[in-house]
Amino acid sequence: MGFDLTPVQVEQMACHAAQLEKWNQHVNLTAIKGPAPLAYRHFLDAVAIQPYIRGKSGRWMDMGTGGGFPGLPVKLLNPDVRMVLVDASRKKIHFLKHVIRMLKIDGIEAIHGRVDDLHHDPEFVGRFDGILARGVADLDRLAGLAAPLLAKEGILYALKSPGARVEITDDLDEKFFIQWDDYELPDGKETRSLVRLTLKQKSS
């Protein structure tokens, strides 16, 4: 895919995967089971966007992170990013806090709650340089959730399928600069899309 993982990064992702499989026996974290499917459907899918975000820093959020995807692998590959993982499931956040402790990494936290509720918290409003979302909602809904939390020139990164182009509305086109990149996973059988939405600044 054009970039290398360090042995430490591989070990960290393997630890995350092992804990995911262990916890998934008792807590519904993911419907995907087995080392190879987990590697392909979760980890590979998450790190595939690295060429588009390499070298980024600042404060980031992963909305509806679930078992930690794509936010945790993105953080491991981009240590200068300060990552906040958010999910409405208390059990998933409990799992992620456990994994974060095991990995002994700084600059990442897991928060239990609904993204809508963060719209009223000054600690979160307008504070994020990047917001990640995968499999959470359509683009219009994602944009509505992310917009109040984005810093000036902050970007919403939505991981989608190519068919999601139909989700781009005139309203989205009016409010956001939209960049669309299609890329193939290594087996060449599946195409993914990364949609980057940047709020247009209102002229004074």
C-alpha positions in Angstrom: 0.0 0.0 0.0 3.0 2.2 -0.2 4.0 2.6 3.5 5.6 0.6 6.2 4.6 -0.2 9.7 7.2 -0.4 12.4 7.5 -3.6 14.5 6.0 -1.6 17.5 3.0 -0.5 15.4 2.4 -4.1 14.3 2.6 -5.4 17.9 0.2 -2.7 19.1 -2.4 -3.5 16.4 -1.9 -7.3 17.2 -2.6 -6.5 20.8 -5.7 -4.5 20.0 -6.9 -7.4 17.7 -6.3 -10.1 20.4 -8.2 -8.1 23.0 -11.0 -7.5 20.5 -11.4 -11.2 19.9 -11.2 -12.0 23.6 -13.8 -9.5 24.7 -16.0 -10.2 21.7 -16.8 -13.6 23.2 -18.7 -11.8 26.0 -19.4 -8.3 24.7 -20.8 -7.5 21.3 -18.0 -5.4 19.9 -18.0 -6.5 16.2 -19.7 -9.0 14.0 -16.4 -9.7 12.3 -14.6 -12.6 13.8 -11.2 -14.4 13.1 -7.7 -12.9 12.7 -7.8 -12.6 8.9 -11.2 -11.0 8.6 -10.4 -8.6 11.5 -7.1 -7.6 9.9 -8.8 -7.0 6.5 -12.1 -5.5 7.5 -11.0 -3.4 10.4 -7.3 -2.7 10.5 -6.5 -2.7 6.8 -9.6 -0.6 6.1 -8.5 1.9 8.8 -4.8 2.3 7.7 -5.7 2.5 4.0 -6.5 6.2 4.5 -2.9 6.9 5.8 -1.6 8.4 2.5 -4.3 11.1 2.8 -3.6 12.0 6.4 0.1 11.3 6.9 1.9 14.0 8.9 -1.3 15.4 10.4 -1.4 16.7 14.0 -3.9 18.5 16.2 -6.9 17.3 18.0 -9.0 14.6 16.3 -12.2 12.7 17.1 -13.5 9.3 15.9 -17.3 9.5 16.0 -19.1 6.2 16.7 -15.7 4.4 17.1 -17.2 1.0 18.1 -14.2 -1.3 18.7 -11.8 1.6 18.0 -12.0 1.9 14.2 -10.6 3.8 12.4 -9.5 6.1 15.3 -7.1 3.8 17.2 -5.0 2.6 14.2 -4.9 6.1 12.9 -3.5 7.3 16.2 -0.9 4.6 16.2 0.3 5.6 12.8 0.1 9.4 13.6 1.5 9.9 17.1 1.3 13.7 16.9 -2.5 13.4 16.6 -4.4 13.8 19.9 -7.3 11.4 19.5 -10.7 11.3 21.2 -12.7 8.1 20.7 -16.5 8.6 21.2 -19.2 6.0 21.3 -22.7 5.7 22.9 -22.0 2.2 24.1 -20.6 2.1 27.6 -19.3 -1.4 27.1 -17.3 -0.5 24.0 -15.8 2.5 25.7 -14.9 0.3 28.7 -13.1 -2.0 26.3 -11.2 0.8 24.6 -10.0 2.3 27.9 -8.7 -1.2 28.7 -6.8 -1.4 25.3 -5.4 2.1 25.7 -4.0 1.1 29.1 -2.5 -2.0 27.7 -0.9 -0.2 24.8 0.5 2.5 27.1 0.1 5.3 24.6 -0.4 9.0 25.3 -2.6 11.5 23.5 -5.7 9.3 23.3 -8.9 9.0 25.4 -12.2 7.2 25.1 -15.4 9.0 26.0 -18.9 7.5 26.5 -21.7 9.6 25.1 -23.6 10.8 22.1 -21.9 13.2 19.7 -25.1 15.4 19.7 -24.6 16.0 23.4 -21.1 17.3 22.9 -22.5 20.2 20.8 -23.3 22.0 24.1 -19.9 21.4 25.8 -17.3 24.2 25.3 -14.5 21.7 25.7 -15.6 20.1 22.4 -17.3 22.8 20.3 -15.0 24.1 17.6 -12.0 22.2 18.9 -11.2 19.4 16.4 -8.9 19.6 13.4 -10.0 16.3 12.1 -13.1 14.1 12.7 -13.3 10.5 11.5 -16.4 8.5 10.8 -16.9 5.1 9.4 -20.2 3.3 9.0 -22.1 5.8 11.2 -24.6 7.6 9.0 -25.1 9.2 5.6 -23.0 12.3 4.7 -25.7 14.8 5.6 -26.1 13.4 9.1 -22.3 13.1 9.6 -21.9 16.7 8.5 -24.5 17.9 10.9 -22.9 16.0 13.8 -19.3 17.1 12.9 -19.8 20.8 12.0 -20.3 22.3 15.5 -17.2 20.4 16.7 -14.8 21.3 13.8 -12.2 24.0 14.3 -11.7 26.6 11.6 -10.4 24.7 8.6 -11.1 21.4 10.3 -11.9 18.5 8.1 -14.5 15.7 8.4 -13.0 12.4 7.0 -15.8 10.0 6.1 -14.9 6.5 5.1 -17.5 5.4 2.5 -18.2 3.1 -0.4 -18.1 4.7 -3.9 -21.9 4.4 -4.1 -22.1 7.1 -1.4 -21.8 9.8 -4.0 -25.6 9.8 -4.1 -25.4 11.2 -0.5 -24.0 14.5 -1.6 -26.8 17.1 -1.5 -27.0 20.6 -2.8 -26.9 21.8 0.9 -23.7 19.9 1.5 -22.2 21.3 -1.6 -23.1 24.8 -0.5 -21.6 24.5 3.0 -18.5 22.4 2.4 -15.6 22.0 0.1 -15.8 18.3 -0.8 -12.9 16.1 -1.9 -13.5 12.6 -3.0 -10.7 9.9 -3.3 -11.3 6.3 -4.4 -8.7 3.7 -3.5 -8.4 -0.1 -3.7 -7.6 -2.4 -0.9 -4.6 -4.6 -1.7 -6.4 -7.6 -3.2 -7.9 -5.2 -5.8 -11.4 -6.6 -5.3 -12.8 -3.8 -3.1 -12.8 -0.1 -3.7 -13.2 2.3 -0.8 -13.8 6.1 -0.8 -12.5 8.8 1.5 -14.7 11.8 1.5 -13.1 15.0 3.0 -15.5 17.8 3.9 -14.1 21.2 4.9 -16.5 23.9 6.1 -16.6 26.9 3.9 -15.9 30.1 5.9 -18.7 32.7 5.8 -17.6 36.0 4.4 -18.0 38.9 6.8 
